[in-house]
Amino acid sequence: MTAPIDWHAHSASFDRVAELYDQYRPGYPAELVESIIAQSEIPRAGKILEIGCGTGKATALFAPKGYSILCIEPGKNLAAIAARNLRGWRVEFETTTFENWNARVGEFDLVISAQAFHWVAPAIGFPKIARALKRGGWLALFWNMYPELDSEITRELDQVYRACAPELACAPDKTEETIRQREMDLRASGCFDRVEVKHFPWSARYSTEQYIGLLNTYSDHLMLADESRARLFDAVAQVINDQGGFIDRPYFAVLYLARKAIANLEK
C-alpha cells in the first residue's frame, strides 16, 4: 500500500528553496494576464487578492498596471523575496495560509492564484473566495502544465529517472485528468458562474545549470534523499550537456476564469 502524500511537507519545501524558486521557476505568458484583465473588467484602481504569491512571479505581471494587491503567502522566505521584488508597487503581504487568513468580506474585484490553489481544499477555498469578492467579482486560477513529449533528450531523461529515481519515473500522464478535475471542482462549488478554461502554449530554454536549478524547486524532487537527488541531478546534467548544454521545455498555461455567482452576491 502506498503511503499517503504529506501535502504540508511538500508545500513547505518551497520555502526552503525560496531563492532558487525565484531564480528558476517560470513566469506566465502576457496573453494570459491580458485575458484575465479583459474578462474581469477590473477597474484601473481595482483590488486584487492573490492566494499563494510565492516570490511574486504572477504578482509582478499585475502590480505595474496600478492595481492594489494583497498577497497571502504562508512561506516567510518566499514572502520576503516577493516583498523585495515588488517594492514600490501597491502590494501588501500577510504571511499565513489561505485557510487561516482572516477574510475581508466583499472587498476584492479579482482573486488570483498562480501555481498554488491545489494546496487549498476546494470545500474551504471556493466559498472563502466568493465571500472575499465584490458583487460581480472574478476568480482566475492558473497553472503551468507540461505536455507529454517524445524526443531523444526526453527519452534519455526517462532512462535516467528509471535508474536514479524510480519513484518519480513511469508515472502515468494525468495532465488532462487534472485539468478536467479542477474545472469540475470549480463548477461543483456552486460559488461561481460563467466558468471558462483557456490554454496558452509557450516554451522556455534552460541551460544545464538552469534546468538543475528548476528541478531543485519541485516538491517531489526535494523530498528525495540527498544522495538520490544528487545522483539524479548529476545524471540529468550529463544528458543535457551531451545534447549541447541546453534543453527546450514546452509549457501550456491553463487558466480557469469564473465570476462570483448570483447566489453568492450577498454572502
Buried (B, 14 or more C-beta within 10 A) or exposed (E): EEEEEEEEEBBBBBBEBBBBBBBBBBBBBEBBBEBBBEBBEBEEEBBBBBBBBBBBBBBBBBBEBEBBBBBBBBBEBBBBBBBEBBEEBBBEBBBEBBEEBEBEEBBBBBBBBBBBBBBBEBEEBBBBBBBBBBEEBBBBBBBBBEEEEEEEBEEBBBEBBEEBBEEBBEEEEEBEEBBEEBBEBBBEBEBBEEBEBBEBEBEBEBEBEBBBBBBBBBBBBBBBEEEBBEBBBEBBBEBBEEBEEBBEBEBBBBBBBBBBBEEBBEE
